Amino acid sequence: MGRKAIYRTFTDAFRELAVRRMRECEDISVLCRELGISRQLLYQWRDKLDRRQAKLDPAQATELQLRQQVVQLKQALADKTLEVDFFKGALQKVEALRQSGTRSGAMASTPKSGS
């Protein structure tokens, strides 16, 4: 005989949290494995939530969009801050290597001979 399908029920709060995390994450497959749900189900939840939000009055919809944009901008700022920190550290290492390579303060390479 065939296996019976096991259906789990999820609360609205769980669905909203999952969709919020989906919008903030880079790898949706990893998120779905972590939550124990399929990608298809997560996208269905997102679409249903978007349709529900579209039915809100315009002021609420605008506020919600602005909140989502703030979250996206904060994530972008955090990413850029990490990049800047990385490049600052790399520049400091390059400068330290350059200074340790030229003890007299002269250029590391010699000029071409003028024959």
Buried (B, 14 or more C-beta within 10 A) or exposed (E): EEEEEEEEEEEEEEBEEBBBBBEEBEEBEEBBEEBEBEEEBBBEBBEEBEEEEEEEEEEEEEEEEEEBEEEEEEBEEEEEEEEEEEEEEEEEEEEEEEEEEEEEEEEEEEEEEEE
